[in-house]
Amino acid sequence: MAVTSTRDYVGVPADVVSHYHGNQLVYVSWDHHLMFAAPFILCVSPDMLLADLVHGPIAQLVQADPDAARIDWPRVEWLKRGQPFRPDFSRSLAENDITHKDQLRFRTPGLNSLCGNGVS
């Protein structure tokens, strides 16, 4: 639909990184686990170690899933910006090039009890 404006329109995003007082938003989703309808949105420091993010907020958020206790975190397959990603858990989010509003997805082949048969 066309829009007519009586003056110049300047859109200013409300979720720029400068609004988060040194933190950033990171989206996290667990592929093939439909118990979670949308990615989790975490507001975290870019200086946070990736291991602390995974074993802290992410592990706590997914614990309701029946497969959560069986996640073998070192064998998890990761995607960042839709591409395969080999994270360094001993480094920070910034050092892993995880920036404001990035989405991390993880896959756990063989742990897909809520998706039905045939999904890996």
N, CA, C and O atoms as CSV, one atom per row, in Angstrom:
chain,resi,resn,atom,element,x,y,z
A,1,MET,N,N,0.842,-1.166,0.000
A,1,MET,CA,C,0.000,0.000,0.000
A,1,MET,C,C,0.894,1.237,0.000
A,1,MET,O,O,1.856,1.313,0.764
A,2,ALA,N,N,0.583,2.183,-0.838
A,2,ALA,CA,C,1.364,3.406,-0.940
A,2,ALA,C,C,1.072,4.329,0.242
A,2,ALA,O,O,-0.045,4.372,0.758
A,3,VAL,N,N,2.089,5.056,0.650
A,3,VAL,CA,C,1.957,6.004,1.757
A,3,VAL,C,C,2.396,7.369,1.263
A,3,VAL,O,O,3.422,7.502,0.597
A,4,THR,N,N,1.618,8.368,1.592
A,4,THR,CA,C,1.970,9.738,1.252
A,4,THR,C,C,2.256,10.486,2.539
A,4,THR,O,O,1.474,10.437,3.488
A,5,SER,N,N,3.386,11.177,2.563
A,5,SER,CA,C,3.783,11.907,3.762
A,5,SER,C,C,3.831,13.393,3.434
A,5,SER,O,O,4.188,13.784,2.322
A,6,THR,N,N,3.472,14.206,4.403
A,6,THR,CA,C,3.509,15.654,4.195
A,6,THR,C,C,4.905,16.222,4.425
A,6,THR,O,O,5.154,17.392,4.135
A,7,ARG,N,N,5.814,15.405,4.943
A,7,ARG,CA,C,7.214,15.814,5.141
A,7,ARG,C,C,8.095,14.578,5.055
A,7,ARG,O,O,7.596,13.456,4.977
A,8,ASP,N,N,9.394,14.783,5.070
A,8,ASP,CA,C,10.324,13.667,4.998
A,8,ASP,C,C,10.142,12.750,6.196
A,8,ASP,O,O,10.019,13.207,7.333
A,9,TYR,N,N,10.127,11.448,5.927
A,9,TYR,CA,C,10.004,10.459,6.995
A,9,TYR,C,C,11.381,9.887,7.287
A,9,TYR,O,O,12.073,9.424,6.381
A,10,VAL,N,N,11.772,9.920,8.540
A,10,VAL,CA,C,13.039,9.339,8.960
A,10,VAL,C,C,12.727,8.277,10.012
A,10,VAL,O,O,12.326,8.595,11.131
A,11,GLY,N,N,12.916,7.019,9.639
A,11,GLY,CA,C,12.663,5.927,10.577
A,11,GLY,C,C,13.871,5.722,11.476
A,11,GLY,O,O,14.999,5.610,10.995
A,12,VAL,N,N,13.636,5.674,12.776
A,12,VAL,CA,C,14.712,5.458,13.734
A,12,VAL,C,C,14.404,4.177,14.500
A,12,VAL,O,O,13.438,4.125,15.261
A,13,PRO,N,N,15.223,3.138,14.301
A,13,PRO,CA,C,14.966,1.887,15.015
A,13,PRO,C,C,15.061,2.079,16.527
A,13,PRO,O,O,15.926,2.806,17.015
A,14,ALA,N,N,14.181,1.431,17.247
A,14,ALA,CA,C,14.173,1.548,18.713
A,14,ALA,C,C,15.064,0.512,19.377
A,14,ALA,O,O,15.272,0.567,20.589
A,15,ASP,N,N,15.596,-0.435,18.604
A,15,ASP,CA,C,16.354,-1.525,19.221
A,15,ASP,C,C,17.823,-1.534,18.811
A,15,ASP,O,O,18.429,-2.600,18.696
A,16,VAL,N,N,18.398,-0.356,18.591
A,16,VAL,CA,C,19.826,-0.284,18.272
A,16,VAL,C,C,20.642,-0.635,19.512
A,16,VAL,O,O,20.177,-0.444,20.636
A,17,VAL,N,N,21.844,-1.143,19.316
A,17,VAL,CA,C,22.671,-1.636,20.412
A,17,VAL,C,C,22.952,-0.559,21.456
A,17,VAL,O,O,23.121,-0.880,22.633
A,18,SER,N,N,23.006,0.696,21.061
A,18,SER,CA,C,23.304,1.769,22.016
A,18,SER,C,C,22.224,1.921,23.089
A,18,SER,O,O,22.469,2.547,24.119
A,19,HIS,N,N,21.054,1.369,22.867
A,19,HIS,CA,C,19.962,1.448,23.853
A,19,HIS,C,C,20.055,0.383,24.950
A,19,HIS,O,O,19.227,0.362,25.861
A,20,TYR,N,N,21.054,-0.497,24.871
A,20,TYR,CA,C,21.125,-1.634,25.794
A,20,TYR,C,C,22.262,-1.529,26.811
A,20,TYR,O,O,22.653,-2.529,27.412
A,21,HIS,N,N,22.782,-0.339,26.999
A,21,HIS,CA,C,23.728,-0.039,28.083
A,21,HIS,C,C,24.893,-1.029,28.153
A,21,HIS,O,O,25.196,-1.567,29.218
A,22,GLY,N,N,25.538,-1.262,27.015
A,22,GLY,CA,C,26.691,-2.158,26.980
A,22,GLY,C,C,26.350,-3.608,26.696
A,22,GLY,O,O,27.252,-4.424,26.509
A,23,ASN,N,N,25.086,-3.942,26.660
A,23,ASN,CA,C,24.656,-5.303,26.340
A,23,ASN,C,C,24.204,-5.366,24.887
A,23,ASN,O,O,24.191,-4.357,24.182
A,24,GLN,N,N,23.840,-6.547,24.457
A,24,GLN,CA,C,23.319,-6.742,23.105
A,24,GLN,C,C,22.254,-7.828,23.133
A,24,GLN,O,O,22.209,-8.643,24.055
A,25,LEU,N,N,21.405,-7.832,22.125
A,25,LEU,CA,C,20.407,-8.887,21.991
A,25,LEU,C,C,20.997,-10.031,21.184
A,25,LEU,O,O,21.666,-9.812,20.174
A,26,VAL,N,N,20.746,-11.251,21.634
A,26,VAL,CA,C,21.135,-12.453,20.899
A,26,VAL,C,C,19.915,-13.370,20.881
A,26,VAL,O,O,19.316,-13.640,21.922
A,27,TYR,N,N,19.558,-13.839,19.704
A,27,TYR,CA,C,18.451,-14.767,19.543
A,27,TYR,C,C,19.027,-16.179,19.523
A,27,TYR,O,O,20.061,-16.426,18.902
A,28,VAL,N,N,18.355,-17.103,20.206
A,28,VAL,CA,C,18.830,-18.489,20.265
A,28,VAL,C,C,17.648,-19.415,20.025
A,28,VAL,O,O,16.591,-19.254,20.634
A,29,SER,N,N,17.831,-20.387,19.133
A,29,SER,CA,C,16.765,-21.364,18.909
A,29,SER,C,C,17.351,-22.763,18.777
A,29,SER,O,O,18.489,-22.950,18.347
A,30,TRP,N,N,16.541,-23.728,19.156
A,30,TRP,CA,C,16.906,-25.138,19.123
A,30,TRP,C,C,16.135,-25.766,17.972
A,30,TRP,O,O,14.923,-25.958,18.069
A,31,ASP,N,N,16.823,-26.087,16.889
A,31,ASP,CA,C,16.172,-26.645,15.704
A,31,ASP,C,C,15.453,-27.949,16.036
A,31,ASP,O,O,15.946,-28.767,16.813
A,32,HIS,N,N,14.292,-28.125,15.437
A,32,HIS,CA,C,13.470,-29.337,15.543
A,32,HIS,C,C,12.919,-29.562,16.953
A,32,HIS,O,O,12.609,-30.694,17.324
A,33,HIS,N,N,12.803,-28.519,17.715
A,33,HIS,CA,C,12.200,-28.627,19.040
A,33,HIS,C,C,11.053,-27.643,19.125
A,33,HIS,O,O,11.209,-26.489,19.524
A,34,LEU,N,N,9.897,-28.144,18.734
A,34,LEU,CA,C,8.721,-27.295,18.578
A,34,LEU,C,C,8.077,-26.886,19.891
A,34,LEU,O,O,7.076,-26.169,19.890
A,35,MET,N,N,8.632,-27.328,21.009
A,35,MET,CA,C,8.117,-26.886,22.300
A,35,MET,C,C,8.319,-25.377,22.451
A,35,MET,O,O,7.601,-24.712,23.197
A,36,PHE,N,N,9.312,-24.854,21.728
A,36,PHE,CA,C,9.637,-23.434,21.780
A,36,PHE,C,C,9.239,-22.820,20.440
A,36,PHE,O,O,9.864,-23.090,19.414
A,37,ALA,N,N,8.198,-21.996,20.459
A,37,ALA,CA,C,7.601,-21.497,19.224
A,37,ALA,C,C,8.430,-20.436,18.519
A,37,ALA,O,O,8.231,-20.188,17.330
A,38,ALA,N,N,9.341,-19.817,19.220
A,38,ALA,CA,C,10.146,-18.740,18.640
A,38,ALA,C,C,11.507,-18.739,19.318
A,38,ALA,O,O,11.669,-19.317,20.393
A,39,PRO,N,N,12.484,-18.093,18.695
A,39,PRO,CA,C,13.799,-18.015,19.346
A,39,PRO,C,C,13.709,-17.290,20.689
A,39,PRO,O,O,12.874,-16.406,20.881
A,40,PHE,N,N,14.579,-17.681,21.602
A,40,PHE,CA,C,14.722,-16.949,22.855
A,40,PHE,C,C,15.471,-15.661,22.546
A,40,PHE,O,O,16.374,-15.658,21.710
A,41,ILE,N,N,15.113,-14.581,23.200
A,41,ILE,CA,C,15.826,-13.320,23.052
A,41,ILE,C,C,16.543,-13.058,24.364
A,41,ILE,O,O,15.913,-12.908,25.410
A,42,LEU,N,N,17.861,-13.006,24.299
A,42,LEU,CA,C,18.666,-12.796,25.495
A,42,LEU,C,C,19.380,-11.461,25.391
A,42,LEU,O,O,19.917,-11.118,24.338
A,43,CYS,N,N,19.387,-10.717,26.468
A,43,CYS,CA,C,20.106,-9.456,26.541
A,43,CYS,C,C,21.352,-9.718,27.382
A,43,CYS,O,O,21.268,-9.851,28.603
A,44,VAL,N,N,22.499,-9.791,26.727
A,44,VAL,CA,C,23.733,-10.226,27.383
A,44,VAL,C,C,24.899,-9.330,26.992
A,44,VAL,O,O,24.841,-8.596,26.005
A,45,SER,N,N,25.936,-9.407,27.775
A,45,SER,CA,C,27.153,-8.650,27.504
A,45,SER,C,C,27.935,-9.308,26.375
A,45,SER,O,O,28.040,-10.534,26.338
A,46,PRO,N,N,28.482,-8.527,25.461
A,46,PRO,CA,C,29.338,-9.117,24.431
A,46,PRO,C,C,30.617,-9.715,25.023
A,46,PRO,O,O,31.307,-10.487,24.357
A,47,ASP,N,N,30.935,-9.360,26.275
A,47,ASP,CA,C,32.115,-9.901,26.954
A,47,ASP,C,C,31.846,-11.242,27.634
A,47,ASP,O,O,32.777,-11.876,28.130
A,48,MET,N,N,30.588,-11.683,27.664
A,48,MET,CA,C,30.237,-12.951,28.295
A,48,MET,C,C,30.887,-14.102,27.535
A,48,MET,O,O,30.879,-14.121,26.304
A,49,LEU,N,N,31.448,-15.055,28.266
A,49,LEU,CA,C,31.997,-16.239,27.614
A,49,LEU,C,C,30.865,-17.040,26.987
A,49,LEU,O,O,29.782,-17.151,27.561
A,50,LEU,N,N,31.117,-17.586,25.827
A,50,LEU,CA,C,30.093,-18.389,25.158
A,50,LEU,C,C,29.711,-19.591,26.020
A,50,LEU,O,O,28.541,-19.974,26.050
A,51,ALA,N,N,30.662,-20.184,26.712
A,51,ALA,CA,C,30.362,-21.313,27.606
A,51,ALA,C,C,29.382,-20.891,28.695
A,51,ALA,O,O,28.489,-21.658,29.054
A,52,ASP,N,N,29.540,-19.683,29.220
A,52,ASP,CA,C,28.633,-19.197,30.259
A,52,ASP,C,C,27.230,-18.967,29.712
A,52,ASP,O,O,26.245,-19.199,30.413
A,53,LEU,N,N,27.133,-18.515,28.475
A,53,LEU,CA,C,25.824,-18.336,27.847
A,53,LEU,C,C,25.141,-19.687,27.660
A,53,LEU,O,O,23.960,-19.842,27.972
A,54,VAL,N,N,25.891,-20.665,27.148
A,54,VAL,CA,C,25.316,-21.981,26.863
A,54,VAL,C,C,24.916,-22.700,28.143
A,54,VAL,O,O,23.798,-23.206,28.242
A,55,HIS,N,N,25.810,-22.753,29.123
A,55,HIS,CA,C,25.537,-23.529,30.333
A,55,HIS,C,C,24.722,-22.749,31.364
A,55,HIS,O,O,24.296,-23.305,32.376
A,56,GLY,N,N,24.510,-21.475,31.103
A,56,GLY,CA,C,23.683,-20.649,31.975
A,56,GLY,C,C,22.300,-20.455,31.368
A,56,GLY,O,O,21.456,-21.347,31.457
A,57,PRO,N,N,22.053,-19.289,30.748
A,57,PRO,CA,C,20.712,-18.982,30.242
A,57,PRO,C,C,20.150,-19.985,29.238
A,57,PRO,O,O,18.978,-20.347,29.333
A,58,ILE,N,N,20.956,-20.443,28.280
A,58,ILE,CA,C,20.406,-21.354,27.272
A,58,ILE,C,C,19.989,-22.673,27.919
A,58,ILE,O,O,18.874,-23.142,27.691
A,59,ALA,N,N,20.858,-23.272,28.715
A,59,ALA,CA,C,20.524,-24.542,29.373
A,59,ALA,C,C,19.300,-24.397,30.273
A,59,ALA,O,O,18.464,-25.299,30.332
A,60,GLN,N,N,19.190,-23.277,30.969
A,60,GLN,CA,C,18.036,-23.063,31.842
A,60,GLN,C,C,16.747,-22.922,31.040
A,60,GLN,O,O,15.702,-23.432,31.443
A,61,LEU,N,N,16.821,-22.234,29.911
A,61,LEU,CA,C,15.615,-22.013,29.112
A,61,LEU,C,C,15.112,-23.287,28.434
A,61,LEU,O,O,13.903,-23.457,28.276
A,62,VAL,N,N,16.010,-24.182,28.030
A,62,VAL,CA,C,15.573,-25.393,27.326
A,62,VAL,C,C,15.260,-26.553,28.256
A,62,VAL,O,O,14.805,-27.597,27.790
A,63,GLN,N,N,15.488,-26.406,29.555
A,63,GLN,CA,C,15.353,-27.535,30.477
A,63,GLN,C,C,13.952,-28.136,30.526
A,63,GLN,O,O,13.795,-29.277,30.960
A,64,ALA,N,N,12.941,-27.408,30.097
A,64,ALA,CA,C,11.576,-27.953,30.102
A,64,ALA,C,C,11.370,-29.015,29.016
A,64,ALA,O,O,10.443,-29.819,29.110
A,65,ASP,N,N,12.208,-29.027,28.009
A,65,ASP,CA,C,12.087,-30.007,26.927
A,65,ASP,C,C,12.531,-31.379,27.431
A,65,ASP,O,O,13.538,-31.474,28.133
A,66,PRO,N,N,11.798,-32.446,27.087
A,66,PRO,CA,C,12.175,-33.782,27.555
A,66,PRO,C,C,13.566,-34.231,27.105
A,66,PRO,O,O,14.160,-35.105,27.736
A,67,ASP,N,N,14.093,-33.651,26.026
A,67,ASP,CA,C,15.417,-34.017,25.535
A,67,ASP,C,C,16.545,-33.236,26.206
A,67,ASP,O,O,17.712,-33.593,26.045
A,68,ALA,N,N,16.233,-32.201,26.938
A,68,ALA,CA,C,17.254,-31.273,27.435
A,68,ALA,C,C,18.333,-31.962,28.271
A,68,ALA,O,O,19.515,-31.654,28.117
A,69,ALA,N,N,17.954,-32.873,29.137
A,69,ALA,CA,C,18.935,-33.519,30.020
A,69,ALA,C,C,19.916,-34.394,29.241
A,69,ALA,O,O,20.986,-34.733,29.747
A,70,ARG,N,N,19.551,-34.759,28.012
A,70,ARG,CA,C,20.415,-35.641,27.214
A,70,ARG,C,C,21.265,-34.880,26.191
A,70,ARG,O,O,21.946,-35.502,25.375
A,71,ILE,N,N,21.233,-33.552,26.224
A,71,ILE,CA,C,22.063,-32.793,25.280
A,71,ILE,C,C,23.531,-33.044,25.596
A,71,ILE,O,O,23.972,-32.891,26.735
A,72,ASP,N,N,24.266,-33.427,24.584
A,72,ASP,CA,C,25.715,-33.570,24.691
A,72,ASP,C,C,26.305,-32.298,24.080
A,72,ASP,O,O,26.605,-32.255,22.886
A,73,TRP,N,N,26.466,-31.265,24.907
A,73,TRP,CA,C,26.829,-29.934,24.425
A,73,TRP,C,C,28.073,-29.922,23.537
A,73,TRP,O,O,28.082,-29.187,22.549
A,74,PRO,N,N,29.118,-30.688,23.828
A,74,PRO,CA,C,30.281,-30.658,22.926
A,74,PRO,C,C,29.982,-31.181,21.514
A,74,PRO,O,O,30.731,-30.888,20.582
A,75,ARG,N,N,28.911,-31.943,21.346
A,75,ARG,CA,C,28.569,-32.506,20.033
A,75,ARG,C,C,27.472,-31.728,19.312
A,75,ARG,O,O,27.080,-32.091,18.203
A,76,VAL,N,N,26.984,-30.677,19.926
A,76,VAL,CA,C,25.923,-29.873,19.316
A,76,VAL,C,C,26.438,-29.227,18.027
A,76,VAL,O,O,27.586,-28.789,17.955
A,77,GLU,N,N,25.576,-29.175,17.022
A,77,GLU,CA,C,25.896,-28.496,15.762
A,77,GLU,C,C,25.324,-27.088,15.833
A,77,GLU,O,O,24.147,-26.907,16.145
A,78,TRP,N,N,26.152,-26.095,15.546
A,78,TRP,CA,C,25.762,-24.687,15.682
A,78,TRP,C,C,25.671,-24.003,14.326
A,78,TRP,O,O,26.423,-24.318,13.404
A,79,LEU,N,N,24.735,-23.057,14.220
A,79,LEU,CA,C,24.638,-22.180,13.066
A,79,LEU,C,C,24.595,-20.740,13.569
A,79,LEU,O,O,23.951,-20.434,14.573
A,80,LYS,N,N,25.287,-19.872,12.859
A,80,LYS,CA,C,25.257,-18.444,13.146
A,80,LYS,C,C,24.987,-17.742,11.826
A,80,LYS,O,O,25.657,-17.997,10.825
A,81,ARG,N,N,23.999,-16.855,11.835
A,81,ARG,CA,C,23.605,-16.160,10.596
A,81,ARG,C,C,23.257,-17.163,9.500
A,81,ARG,O,O,23.483,-16.908,8.318
A,82,GLY,N,N,22.700,-18.317,9.909
A,82,GLY,CA,C,22.261,-19.337,8.972
A,82,GLY,C,C,23.358,-20.207,8.391
A,82,GLY,O,O,23.088,-21.048,7.533
A,83,GLN,N,N,24.586,-20.023,8.838
A,83,GLN,CA,C,25.728,-20.784,8.324
A,83,GLN,C,C,26.331,-21.653,9.422
A,83,GLN,O,O,26.300,-21.271,10.592
A,84,PRO,N,N,26.882,-22.819,9.067
A,84,PRO,CA,C,27.555,-23.645,10.081
A,84,PRO,C,C,28.620,-22.817,10.807
A,84,PRO,O,O,29.322,-22.004,10.207
A,85,PHE,N,N,28.711,-23.050,12.091
A,85,PHE,CA,C,29.558,-22.224,12.957
A,85,PHE,C,C,30.241,-23.125,13.962
A,85,PHE,O,O,29.582,-23.923,14.630
A,86,ARG,N,N,31.553,-23.009,14.080
A,86,ARG,CA,C,32.316,-23.774,15.061
A,86,ARG,C,C,32.730,-22.810,16.170
A,86,ARG,O,O,33.743,-22.121,16.044
A,87,PRO,N,N,31.961,-22.754,17.247
A,87,PRO,CA,C,32.249,-21.790,18.309
A,87,PRO,C,C,33.448,-22.180,19.161
A,87,PRO,O,O,33.797,-23.355,19.271
A,88,ASP,N,N,34.060,-21.184,19.753
A,88,ASP,CA,C,35.116,-21.388,20.745
A,88,ASP,C,C,34.511,-20.995,22.088
A,88,ASP,O,O,34.390,-19.809,22.396
A,89,PHE,N,N,34.137,-21.980,22.878
A,89,PHE,CA,C,33.414,-21.738,24.123
A,89,PHE,C,C,34.259,-21.048,25.180
A,89,PHE,O,O,33.715,-20.504,26.141
A,90,SER,N,N,35.567,-21.059,25.025
A,90,SER,CA,C,36.435,-20.395,25.994
A,90,SER,C,C,36.593,-18.909,25.685
A,90,SER,O,O,37.274,-18.193,26.419
A,91,ARG,N,N,35.971,-18.444,24.608
A,91,ARG,CA,C,36.061,-17.039,24.206
A,91,ARG,C,C,34.718,-16.345,24.395
A,91,ARG,O,O,33.683,-16.992,24.558
A,92,SER,N,N,34.754,-15.036,24.371
A,92,SER,CA,C,33.545,-14.229,24.574
A,92,SER,C,C,32.659,-14.259,23.330
A,92,SER,O,O,33.056,-14.752,22.275
A,93,LEU,N,N,31.457,-13.722,23.480
A,93,LEU,CA,C,30.568,-13.587,22.331
A,93,LEU,C,C,31.231,-12.715,21.273
A,93,LEU,O,O,31.215,-13.051,20.089
A,94,ALA,N,N,31.818,-11.589,21.699
A,94,ALA,CA,C,32.479,-10.690,20.750
A,94,ALA,C,C,33.611,-11.404,20.023
A,94,ALA,O,O,33.769,-11.244,18.813
A,95,GLU,N,N,34.393,-12.184,20.745
A,95,GLU,CA,C,35.508,-12.907,20.119
A,95,GLU,C,C,35.029,-14.002,19.174
A,95,GLU,O,O,35.772,-14.426,18.290
A,96,ASN,N,N,33.789,-14.462,19.355
A,96,ASN,CA,C,33.176,-15.429,18.440
A,96,ASN,C,C,32.388,-14.724,17.336
A,96,ASN,O,O,31.653,-15.364,16.584
A,97,ASP,N,N,32.547,-13.399,17.245
A,97,ASP,CA,C,31.850,-12.584,16.251
A,97,ASP,C,C,30.331,-12.738,16.334
A,97,ASP,O,O,29.644,-12.800,15.314
A,98,ILE,N,N,29.826,-12.797,17.552
A,98,ILE,CA,C,28.382,-12.819,17.790
A,98,ILE,C,C,28.005,-11.398,18.172
A,98,ILE,O,O,28.380,-10.899,19.233
A,99,THR,N,N,27.258,-10.759,17.286
A,99,THR,CA,C,26.965,-9.343,17.446
A,99,THR,C,C,25.486,-9.108,17.742
A,99,THR,O,O,24.688,-10.046,17.775
A,100,HIS,N,N,25.138,-7.848,17.955
A,100,HIS,CA,C,23.775,-7.447,18.289
A,100,HIS,C,C,22.767,-7.992,17.280
A,100,HIS,O,O,22.895,-7.789,16.072
A,101,LYS,N,N,21.770,-8.686,17.805
A,101,LYS,CA,C,20.650,-9.247,17.058
A,101,LYS,C,C,21.027,-10.434,16.172
A,101,LYS,O,O,20.267,-10.798,15.275
A,102,ASP,N,N,22.197,-11.044,16.416
A,102,ASP,CA,C,22.532,-12.287,15.727
A,102,ASP,C,C,21.629,-13.402,16.245
A,102,ASP,O,O,21.183,-13.372,17.392
A,103,GLN,N,N,21.366,-14.381,15.390
A,103,GLN,CA,C,20.635,-15.564,15.820
A,103,GLN,C,C,21.570,-16.755,15.804
A,103,GLN,O,O,22.204,-17.051,14.792
A,104,LEU,N,N,21.649,-17.436,16.939
A,104,LEU,CA,C,22.359,-18.704,17.049
A,104,LEU,C,C,21.317,-19.806,17.031
A,104,LEU,O,O,20.325,-19.749,17.758
A,105,ARG,N,N,21.547,-20.804,16.200
A,105,ARG,CA,C,20.680,-21.984,16.186
A,105,ARG,C,C,21.539,-23.178,16.532
A,105,ARG,O,O,22.709,-23.249,16.155
A,106,PHE,N,N,20.949,-24.115,17.254
A,106,PHE,CA,C,21.699,-25.338,17.523
A,106,PHE,C,C,20.853,-26.552,17.222
A,106,PHE,O,O,19.629,-26.543,17.355
A,107,ARG,N,N,21.552,-27.603,16.809
A,107,ARG,CA,C,20.921,-28.868,16.423
A,107,ARG,C,C,21.504,-29.983,17.271
A,107,ARG,O,O,22.692,-29.997,17.592
A,108,THR,N,N,20.643,-30.902,17.620
A,108,THR,CA,C,21.051,-32.061,18.411
A,108,THR,C,C,20.533,-33.314,17.713
A,108,THR,O,O,19.504,-33.862,18.109
A,109,PRO,N,N,21.236,-33.773,16.677
A,109,PRO,CA,C,20.778,-34.958,15.953
A,109,PRO,C,C,20.502,-36.125,16.900
A,109,PRO,O,O,21.308,-36.449,17.772
A,110,GLY,N,N,19.347,-36.742,16.703
A,110,GLY,CA,C,18.956,-37.868,17.536
A,110,GLY,C,C,18.100,-37.473,18.734
A,110,GLY,O,O,17.473,-38.331,19.354
A,111,LEU,N,N,18.068,-36.203,19.061
A,111,LEU,CA,C,17.227,-35.724,20.174
A,111,LEU,C,C,16.112,-34.858,19.603
A,111,LEU,O,O,16.190,-33.630,19.621
A,112,ASN,N,N,15.095,-35.505,19.106
A,112,ASN,CA,C,13.991,-34.781,18.482
A,112,ASN,C,C,12.655,-35.403,18.857
A,112,ASN,O,O,11.792,-35.603,18.002
A,113,SER,N,N,12.490,-35.707,20.132
A,113,SER,CA,C,11.321,-36.478,20.562
A,113,SER,C,C,9.996,-35.760,20.343
A,113,SER,O,O,8.962,-36.420,20.243
A,114,LEU,N,N,9.990,-34.467,20.266
A,114,LEU,CA,C,8.708,-33.752,20.107
A,114,LEU,C,C,8.345,-33.481,18.655
A,114,LEU,O,O,7.293,-32.900,18.389
A,115,CYS,N,N,9.188,-33.886,17.707
A,115,CYS,CA,C,8.914,-33.612,16.293
A,115,CYS,C,C,8.292,-34.789,15.560
A,115,CYS,O,O,7.880,-34.640,14.410
A,116,GLY,N,N,8.212,-35.918,16.173
A,116,GLY,CA,C,7.652,-37.072,15.487
A,116,GLY,C,C,8.740,-37.864,14.776
A,116,GLY,O,O,9.929,-37.576,14.913
A,117,ASN,N,N,8.325,-38.841,14.036
A,117,ASN,CA,C,9.264,-39.763,13.374
A,117,ASN,C,C,9.895,-39.134,12.140
A,117,ASN,O,O,9.286,-38.298,11.474
A,118,GLY,N,N,11.111,-39.542,11.848
A,118,GLY,CA,C,11.752,-39.164,10.612
A,118,GLY,C,C,12.491,-37.851,10.633
A,118,GLY,O,O,13.145,-37.522,9.644
A,119,VAL,N,N,12.428,-37.090,11.686
A,119,VAL,CA,C,13.109,-35.786,11.747
A,119,VAL,C,C,14.443,-35.969,12.438
A,119,VAL,O,O,14.526,-36.594,13.495
A,120,SER,N,N,15.483,-35.425,11.839
A,120,SER,CA,C,16.791,-35.518,12.489
A,120,SER,C,C,17.408,-34.151,12.652
A,120,SER,O,O,18.514,-34.032,13.181
